[in-house]
Amino acid sequence: MMKAKSIVKGLAFVLFLYVIYAVVTAVVLFYLPIEKMDEASRSTAHVWKDQHSKDDRVLLLEDGYNSGIARIKMIQEARNSIDIAYYSIGKGESTDFVLGALFQAVDRGVRVRVLLDGICHNLRGKRSDVRYALASHPNIQLKYYEPFTLLKPWTWNNRLHDKIMMADEDLAIIGGRNIGDKYLAKTPSDDFVYDRDTIVFNETQRKDSVIIPMKNYMNELWKHPYTKTVFQNLSEREKEKGERVRDRLKNKYQKAKEIQNEFVSPLFQWKTSTVPAHKVAFIHNPIERFHKTPFVWESLISLGKQAHTSIVIQSPYIVPTKNMEKYLPRKRNEKIETTVLTNSLISTPNALAFAGYMASRDRVVQTGTTLYEYGGPHSIHGKSIVYDQSLSVVGSFNIDSRSVFLNTESVLIIDSESFASELTKAIDDKVEYSALIAKDQQYVRKPYEEKRKAPFLKSAFLRVLSKMTVLWKELI
């Protein structure tokens, strides 16, 4: 009995030491100032000058169902290669169809690279066999960015948050959507989110298309030491499981094509669906651990300083921190009308992020921002900015510390008045379902006076949580 107690005490002590180790290396280290190399050579002006993608055409994908159809069409038309980098692959019929189309593509000789976040990829439990289906095909390579390592807690915050798909050097899609019915279903489920993507169409197959730097970024991620190959040596049993999954998904996809299911039978054409852009640029965060050099954030601030009349921002999470605010101009330009749309207590699916927003809302209001909170249905997940009704930003970047300093993130900057007009209208459509919270440094409506009251327990819990976020706001 005494020996058993000693073992338990010893294990408890080891666990205690590990918890201290994890807290220090996964949390405390991220609050320490880290000197960064000079990134001046990678300024927005430099990127904007060097990228000459004047012939690229673009398409705003506001509807999730149509966004899924666009992905299917890209896969169907791919000739040589498909590159995929996603935070996660969710479940649902849309996922089955995308994977089925992908497996048919590799069977006809298309080479596919799939890069997923190593912790949040969502292919576990009953869905583990999907990994075997991907990894066991000779024309598919599957890798994880920064997979979970128990003894390296400092890697836990370094997440792949990009959402990019490319077919050859002709087509690319980038935005906030992962794969799954949560984003792509025709009939929204309870957890559905309204998101946003952009298609780039390299119509003339030019080598100066913005798709080329996007592909270069994919190559950089793919070859990086943080990225690891998945299942290098599959067992025969795992290969058989993978083959069964591939056959099932290909059959499901093929049957849907035979009955001309609209999701797998795209009728639109890229040329007539897209609009020309004067210029398109691609920017991304550096691939670093700990506090990244905030290149995307600095770039967005730089564009804001060049604006003359208006800035319109949509982000599901608005969690400004002191480290983020260091990059903002010291004095607000009174001539620029700034509008921000984010989730409300009713619509938010992310309690921790919203608690951080609640703790920061007064500071947002004090900047003079016109602030709206979306009231539903469902929630908003799109990440976009429009400068002066002419320059648009669409990508994976949220207005929070995770996107600024921790995650891999990427966005397109699009110079097109017609695209900006369409994007502004899409944001305005969500504003119609939102409450005006503040304008001109004043609260117009006290938060949560919406027509539909937020549940009392949710409201109370988030109010308490918001008081505690000061302890971890840099990691939200």
C-alpha positions as CSV (number, residue, x, y, z in Angstrom):
1,M,0.0,0.0,0.0
2,M,2.8,2.4,1.0
3,K,4.6,1.6,-2.3
4,A,1.5,2.3,-4.3
5,K,1.0,5.7,-2.5
6,S,4.6,6.6,-3.2
7,I,4.2,5.8,-6.9
8,V,1.0,7.9,-7.1
9,K,2.8,10.8,-5.3
10,G,5.7,10.5,-7.7
11,L,3.5,10.5,-10.7
12,A,1.6,13.5,-9.4
13,F,4.8,15.4,-8.9
14,V,6.0,14.6,-12.4
15,L,2.6,15.8,-13.7
16,F,2.9,18.9,-11.7
17,L,6.4,19.6,-13.1
18,Y,5.1,19.0,-16.7
19,V,2.2,21.4,-16.2
20,I,4.6,24.1,-15.0
21,Y,6.9,23.3,-18.0
22,A,3.9,23.5,-20.4
23,V,2.6,26.8,-18.9
24,V,6.1,28.4,-19.2
25,T,6.9,27.2,-22.7
26,A,3.3,27.4,-24.2
27,V,2.2,30.6,-22.5
28,V,4.8,32.6,-20.6
29,L,7.3,32.6,-23.4
30,F,4.9,34.3,-25.7
31,Y,4.7,37.3,-23.5
32,L,8.4,37.9,-23.5
33,P,9.8,40.5,-26.0
34,I,11.7,38.9,-28.9
35,E,13.9,40.9,-31.2
36,K,12.9,40.4,-34.8
37,M,15.0,40.8,-37.9
38,D,14.4,43.9,-40.0
39,E,11.5,43.2,-42.4
40,A,11.7,46.5,-44.1
41,S,12.5,44.9,-47.4
42,R,9.2,43.1,-47.2
43,S,7.0,46.1,-46.9
44,T,3.6,46.3,-48.5
45,A,4.9,48.9,-51.0
46,H,7.7,46.4,-52.0
47,V,5.2,43.6,-52.5
48,W,2.7,45.8,-54.3
49,K,5.5,47.0,-56.6
50,D,7.0,43.6,-57.4
51,Q,3.7,41.7,-58.1
52,H,2.5,42.6,-61.6
53,S,-0.6,40.5,-61.9
54,K,-2.5,42.9,-64.1
55,D,-4.3,40.3,-66.2
56,D,-5.7,38.2,-63.3
57,R,-9.5,38.0,-63.0
58,V,-11.3,37.6,-59.7
59,L,-14.6,36.3,-58.3
60,L,-16.1,36.9,-54.9
61,L,-17.5,33.7,-53.5
62,E,-20.0,34.9,-50.9
63,D,-22.4,32.0,-51.0
64,G,-21.0,28.9,-49.3
65,Y,-22.7,26.4,-51.6
66,N,-21.4,28.1,-54.7
67,S,-18.0,28.2,-53.1
68,G,-18.1,24.4,-52.8
69,I,-19.1,24.1,-56.4
70,A,-16.2,26.3,-57.4
71,R,-13.8,24.0,-55.6
72,I,-15.3,21.0,-57.5
73,K,-14.9,22.7,-60.8
74,M,-11.3,23.5,-60.0
75,I,-10.6,19.9,-59.3
76,Q,-12.4,18.6,-62.3
77,E,-10.4,20.9,-64.6
78,A,-7.0,20.3,-63.1
79,R,-4.5,18.9,-65.6
80,N,-1.3,18.4,-63.7
81,S,-1.4,19.4,-60.1
82,I,-3.6,20.4,-57.2
83,D,-2.2,22.1,-54.0
84,I,-4.3,22.3,-50.9
85,A,-3.4,24.0,-47.6
86,Y,-6.2,24.0,-45.0
87,Y,-6.7,24.5,-41.2
88,S,-9.2,21.6,-41.2
89,I,-11.3,19.3,-43.2
90,G,-14.8,18.9,-41.6
91,K,-17.5,16.4,-42.2
92,G,-20.6,16.3,-44.4
93,E,-21.7,15.5,-47.9
94,S,-19.8,18.5,-49.4
95,T,-16.6,17.0,-48.0
96,D,-17.4,13.6,-49.5
97,F,-18.0,15.2,-52.9
98,V,-14.8,17.2,-52.8
99,L,-12.7,14.2,-51.7
100,G,-14.5,12.0,-54.3
101,A,-13.6,14.5,-57.1
102,L,-10.0,14.6,-55.7
103,F,-9.7,10.9,-55.9
104,Q,-11.0,10.8,-59.4
105,A,-8.5,13.5,-60.3
106,V,-5.5,11.6,-59.0
107,D,-6.6,8.4,-60.8
108,R,-6.3,10.3,-64.1
109,G,-2.8,11.3,-63.2
110,V,-3.1,14.7,-61.4
111,R,-0.5,15.1,-58.6
112,V,-2.0,16.3,-55.3
113,R,-0.4,17.8,-52.2
114,V,-2.5,18.1,-49.1
115,L,-1.1,20.2,-46.2
116,L,-3.2,20.4,-43.0
117,D,-2.7,21.9,-39.6
118,G,-1.1,19.2,-37.4
119,I,-3.5,19.7,-34.4
120,C,-6.8,21.0,-35.8
121,H,-7.0,19.0,-39.1
122,N,-10.2,17.2,-37.8
123,L,-9.4,13.8,-39.2
124,R,-9.5,11.8,-36.1
125,G,-11.7,9.0,-34.6
126,K,-14.1,7.6,-37.2
127,R,-12.6,10.0,-39.8
128,S,-9.1,8.7,-39.4
129,D,-9.6,6.4,-42.4
130,V,-9.7,9.5,-44.6
131,R,-6.1,10.1,-43.8
132,Y,-5.3,6.5,-44.9
133,A,-7.2,7.1,-48.1
134,L,-5.1,10.2,-48.9
135,A,-1.7,9.0,-47.7
136,S,-1.9,5.6,-49.4
137,H,-2.5,6.9,-53.0
138,P,0.7,7.1,-55.0
139,N,-0.4,10.5,-56.6
140,I,-1.2,12.1,-53.2
141,Q,1.2,13.5,-50.6
142,L,-0.2,14.3,-47.2
143,K,1.7,16.4,-44.6
144,Y,0.9,18.1,-41.3
145,Y,2.2,21.5,-40.3
146,E,3.5,21.5,-36.8
147,P,1.9,18.2,-35.6
148,F,1.2,17.8,-31.8
149,T,4.4,17.1,-29.8
150,L,3.9,16.5,-26.1
151,L,7.4,17.6,-25.2
152,K,7.4,20.8,-27.3
153,P,4.5,23.0,-25.9
154,W,6.0,26.0,-27.7
155,T,4.8,24.5,-31.0
156,W,1.2,24.3,-29.9
157,N,0.5,28.0,-30.7
158,N,2.1,27.8,-34.2
159,R,-1.0,26.9,-36.2
160,L,-1.6,26.7,-40.0
161,H,-4.6,29.0,-40.5
162,D,-4.4,29.4,-44.3
163,K,-7.2,28.2,-46.6
164,I,-5.8,27.9,-50.1
165,M,-6.5,25.6,-53.0
166,M,-4.7,25.8,-56.4
167,A,-5.2,23.9,-59.6
168,D,-2.1,24.0,-61.9
169,E,-1.1,27.7,-62.2
170,D,-4.5,28.6,-63.7
171,L,-6.9,28.8,-60.7
172,A,-6.6,29.6,-57.0
173,I,-9.1,30.0,-54.2
174,I,-8.3,31.7,-50.9
175,G,-10.5,32.9,-48.0
176,G,-11.9,31.9,-44.6
177,R,-13.6,28.7,-45.5
178,N,-12.4,25.2,-44.5
179,I,-13.9,22.1,-46.2
180,G,-17.1,20.8,-44.7
181,D,-20.9,21.3,-44.5
182,K,-20.3,23.9,-41.8
183,Y,-19.1,26.2,-44.6
184,L,-20.4,24.7,-47.9
185,A,-23.9,23.2,-47.3
186,K,-26.9,24.4,-49.3
187,T,-29.1,24.0,-46.2
188,P,-27.3,25.5,-43.2
189,S,-26.9,23.4,-40.1
190,D,-27.0,24.8,-36.6
191,D,-23.2,25.4,-36.6
192,F,-23.2,26.9,-40.1
193,V,-21.0,30.0,-40.6
194,Y,-21.3,32.7,-43.3
195,D,-17.9,33.0,-44.8
196,R,-16.1,34.4,-47.8
197,D,-13.6,33.3,-50.5
198,T,-12.1,34.7,-53.6
199,I,-11.2,32.9,-56.9
200,V,-8.2,34.0,-59.0
201,F,-8.4,33.1,-62.6
202,N,-5.1,33.3,-64.6
203,E,-6.9,33.4,-67.9
204,T,-3.9,33.8,-70.2
205,Q,-1.6,31.5,-68.1
206,R,0.9,34.3,-67.5
207,K,3.9,33.7,-65.4
208,D,3.4,37.0,-63.5
209,S,0.0,35.9,-62.2
210,V,-0.5,36.3,-58.4
211,I,-1.0,32.5,-58.3
212,I,2.8,32.1,-58.8
213,P,3.7,33.7,-55.4
214,M,0.8,31.7,-53.8
215,K,2.4,28.6,-55.2
216,N,5.8,29.6,-53.9
217,Y,4.4,30.1,-50.5
218,M,2.9,26.6,-50.6
219,N,6.3,25.3,-51.6
220,E,7.9,27.1,-48.7
221,L,5.4,25.6,-46.2
222,W,5.7,22.2,-47.8
223,K,9.5,22.0,-47.5
224,H,9.7,23.7,-44.1
225,P,11.2,21.7,-41.1
226,Y,8.0,22.4,-39.2
227,T,6.1,20.3,-41.7
228,K,6.1,16.5,-41.4
229,T,5.0,13.7,-43.7
230,V,2.1,11.7,-42.4
231,F,2.1,7.9,-42.4
232,Q,5.3,7.2,-44.2
233,N,4.9,3.4,-43.6
234,L,1.3,2.4,-43.7
235,S,0.4,-1.1,-42.7
236,E,-1.5,-3.4,-45.2
237,R,-4.6,-3.1,-43.0
238,E,-4.4,0.7,-43.1
239,K,-3.9,0.7,-46.9
240,E,-6.9,-1.5,-47.3
241,K,-9.0,0.8,-45.1
242,G,-7.8,3.7,-47.3
243,E,-8.7,2.0,-50.5
244,R,-12.2,1.2,-49.2
245,V,-12.7,4.8,-48.3
246,R,-11.5,6.0,-51.7
247,D,-13.8,3.6,-53.5
248,R,-16.8,4.6,-51.4
249,L,-16.2,8.3,-52.0
250,K,-15.5,7.9,-55.7
251,N,-18.7,5.9,-56.1
252,K,-20.7,8.5,-54.2
253,Y,-19.3,11.3,-56.3
254,Q,-19.8,9.4,-59.6
255,K,-23.4,8.6,-58.8
256,A,-24.0,12.3,-58.0
257,K,-22.5,13.2,-61.4
258,E,-24.7,10.6,-63.2
259,I,-27.9,12.2,-61.8
260,Q,-26.4,15.6,-62.5
261,N,-26.4,16.8,-58.9
262,E,-25.8,20.5,-59.2
263,F,-23.0,20.5,-56.6
264,V,-20.8,18.2,-58.8
265,S,-22.0,19.5,-62.2
266,P,-20.9,23.2,-62.4
267,L,-22.3,25.1,-65.4
268,F,-20.7,28.5,-65.0
269,Q,-17.6,29.6,-66.8
270,W,-14.6,31.3,-65.2
271,K,-14.3,34.0,-67.9
272,T,-17.9,35.2,-67.7
273,S,-18.1,34.8,-63.9
274,T,-15.0,36.7,-63.0
275,V,-14.2,40.4,-63.2
276,P,-10.8,42.0,-64.2
277,A,-8.6,43.5,-61.6
278,H,-6.1,46.3,-62.1
279,K,-3.7,44.4,-59.8
280,V,-3.7,41.6,-57.3
281,A,-1.1,40.9,-54.6
282,F,-0.6,38.0,-52.2
283,I,0.9,38.6,-48.8
284,H,1.4,36.2,-45.9
285,N,2.9,36.0,-42.4
286,P,6.5,34.6,-42.1
287,I,6.9,31.0,-41.0
288,E,8.2,31.5,-37.5
289,R,7.5,30.2,-34.0
290,F,6.8,32.3,-31.0
291,H,5.8,35.9,-31.9
292,K,6.0,36.1,-35.7
293,T,7.0,39.3,-37.4
294,P,3.5,40.8,-37.9
295,F,3.9,41.3,-41.7
296,V,0.2,41.0,-42.7
297,W,-0.9,43.3,-39.9
298,E,1.8,45.9,-40.7
299,S,0.7,45.7,-44.4
300,L,-3.0,46.3,-43.5
301,I,-2.1,49.2,-41.3
302,S,0.0,50.7,-44.1
303,L,-2.8,50.5,-46.5
304,G,-5.1,52.1,-43.9
305,K,-2.7,55.0,-43.6
306,Q,-3.0,55.6,-47.4
307,A,-6.8,55.6,-47.4
308,H,-8.6,58.9,-48.0
309,T,-12.3,58.4,-47.2
310,S,-13.3,55.1,-45.8
311,I,-12.3,51.7,-44.3
312,V,-14.8,48.9,-43.9
313,I,-13.8,45.9,-41.9
314,Q,-15.5,42.6,-41.3
315,S,-13.9,40.1,-38.9
316,P,-15.6,37.4,-36.7
317,Y,-13.2,38.3,-33.9
318,I,-12.1,41.7,-32.9
319,V,-9.6,41.3,-30.1
320,P,-7.0,44.2,-30.1
321,T,-4.1,43.9,-27.8
322,K,-1.4,46.5,-26.7
323,N,1.1,44.8,-28.9
324,M,-1.2,45.1,-31.9
325,E,-2.0,48.7,-31.1
326,K,1.7,49.6,-31.3
327,Y,1.4,49.5,-35.0
328,L,-1.6,51.8,-35.3
329,P,-1.1,55.5,-36.1
330,R,-1.0,57.6,-32.9
331,K,-3.6,60.0,-34.2
332,R,-6.8,59.0,-36.0
333,N,-7.5,60.6,-39.3
334,E,-10.8,62.3,-38.8
335,K,-11.6,62.4,-42.5
336,I,-11.7,58.6,-42.7
337,E,-14.9,56.9,-41.8
338,T,-14.1,53.5,-40.3
339,T,-16.8,50.8,-40.0
340,V,-16.4,47.5,-38.2
341,L,-18.7,44.5,-38.4
342,T,-18.2,41.5,-36.0
343,N,-20.3,38.9,-34.2
344,S,-22.6,39.6,-31.3
345,L,-23.0,37.6,-28.1
346,I,-26.0,35.9,-29.7
347,S,-24.1,34.9,-32.9
348,T,-20.6,34.1,-31.7
349,P,-19.5,30.5,-31.8
350,N,-16.2,31.3,-30.0
351,A,-16.7,32.1,-26.4
352,L,-13.1,32.8,-25.6
353,A,-12.5,35.2,-28.5
354,F,-15.8,37.0,-27.8
355,A,-14.8,37.4,-24.2
356,G,-11.6,39.0,-25.3
357,Y,-13.7,41.3,-27.6
358,M,-16.0,42.3,-24.7
359,A,-12.9,43.3,-22.7
360,S,-11.6,45.4,-25.6
361,R,-14.8,46.9,-26.9
362,D,-14.5,50.2,-25.1
363,R,-11.1,50.8,-26.7
364,V,-12.6,50.1,-30.2
365,V,-15.4,52.5,-29.5
366,Q,-13.0,55.2,-28.4
367,T,-11.3,55.3,-31.8
368,G,-14.5,56.7,-33.3
369,T,-15.3,53.5,-35.2
370,T,-18.8,52.8,-36.3
371,L,-19.3,49.4,-34.7
372,Y,-21.9,46.8,-35.7
373,E,-22.6,43.4,-34.1
374,Y,-24.2,40.7,-36.2
375,G,-27.3,39.2,-34.7
376,G,-27.8,36.1,-36.8
377,P,-29.0,33.8,-38.2
378,H,-25.9,31.7,-37.6
379,S,-22.6,33.6,-37.3
380,I,-20.2,35.5,-39.6
381,H,-16.7,34.1,-40.3
382,G,-15.6,36.2,-43.3
383,K,-12.4,38.2,-43.0
384,S,-12.3,41.3,-45.3
385,I,-11.4,45.0,-45.6
386,V,-12.3,47.5,-48.2
387,Y,-10.3,50.8,-48.5
388,D,-11.9,53.8,-50.2
389,Q,-14.4,51.5,-52.1
390,S,-11.6,50.4,-54.5
391,L,-9.0,48.3,-52.7
392,S,-10.1,45.0,-51.1
393,V,-8.5,42.4,-48.8
394,V,-9.9,38.9,-48.5
395,G,-8.2,36.0,-46.8
396,S,-7.8,34.0,-43.5
397,F,-6.7,36.9,-41.3
398,N,-8.7,37.9,-38.2
399,I,-8.3,41.1,-36.2
400,D,-6.8,39.3,-33.2
401,S,-3.4,38.5,-31.7
402,R,-3.4,35.0,-33.0
403,S,-3.6,36.1,-36.6
404,V,-1.1,39.0,-36.0
405,F,1.6,37.1,-34.2
406,L,1.0,33.4,-34.0
407,N,-0.7,31.7,-37.0
408,T,0.3,31.3,-40.6
409,E,-2.0,33.7,-42.4
410,S,-2.4,34.9,-46.0
411,V,-4.6,37.4,-47.9
412,L,-5.1,38.8,-51.3
413,I,-5.1,42.6,-51.9
414,I,-7.3,43.3,-54.9
415,D,-7.4,46.6,-56.8
416,S,-10.8,46.5,-58.5
417,E,-13.7,49.0,-58.1
418,S,-16.2,46.4,-59.3
419,F,-14.9,43.7,-56.9
420,A,-14.8,46.3,-54.0
421,S,-18.4,47.3,-54.8
422,E,-19.6,43.7,-54.6
423,L,-17.7,43.0,-51.4
424,T,-19.1,46.2,-49.8
425,K,-22.6,45.1,-50.7
426,A,-22.0,41.7,-49.2
427,I,-20.9,43.3,-45.9
428,D,-23.8,45.7,-46.0
429,D,-26.2,42.7,-46.4
430,K,-24.9,41.4,-43.1
431,V,-25.1,44.9,-41.5
432,E,-28.9,44.7,-42.2
433,Y,-29.0,41.9,-39.6
434,S,-26.8,43.7,-37.1
435,A,-27.2,46.1,-34.2
436,L,-25.4,49.5,-34.4
437,I,-23.4,49.6,-31.2
438,A,-21.3,52.7,-31.4
439,K,-20.5,55.7,-33.6
440,D,-18.4,58.8,-33.1
441,Q,-16.9,57.6,-29.8
442,Q,-20.4,57.0,-28.3
443,Y,-22.4,53.9,-27.7
444,V,-25.6,54.2,-29.7
445,R,-27.1,51.1,-28.2
446,K,-25.9,49.4,-25.1
447,P,-24.6,46.0,-26.2
448,Y,-27.1,43.1,-26.2
449,E,-30.2,45.3,-26.5
450,E,-30.9,43.2,-29.6
451,K,-34.5,42.1,-30.4
452,R,-33.5,38.6,-29.5
453,K,-32.0,38.5,-26.0
454,A,-28.9,36.5,-25.5
455,P,-29.3,33.5,-23.1
456,F,-28.7,34.7,-19.5
457,L,-26.2,32.0,-18.7
458,K,-24.2,32.6,-21.8
459,S,-24.2,36.3,-21.2
460,A,-23.2,36.0,-17.5
461,F,-20.5,33.4,-18.3
462,L,-18.9,35.6,-21.0
463,R,-19.0,38.7,-18.8
464,V,-17.0,36.9,-16.2
465,L,-14.7,35.4,-18.8
466,S,-14.0,38.8,-20.3
467,K,-12.6,40.0,-16.9
468,M,-10.1,37.1,-17.0
469,T,-8.9,37.5,-20.6
470,V,-6.2,39.9,-19.6
471,L,-4.3,36.8,-18.5
472,W,-4.2,35.2,-22.0
473,K,-5.4,37.9,-24.5
474,E,-2.2,37.6,-26.5
475,L,-3.0,33.9,-27.3
476,I,-6.7,34.4,-28.2
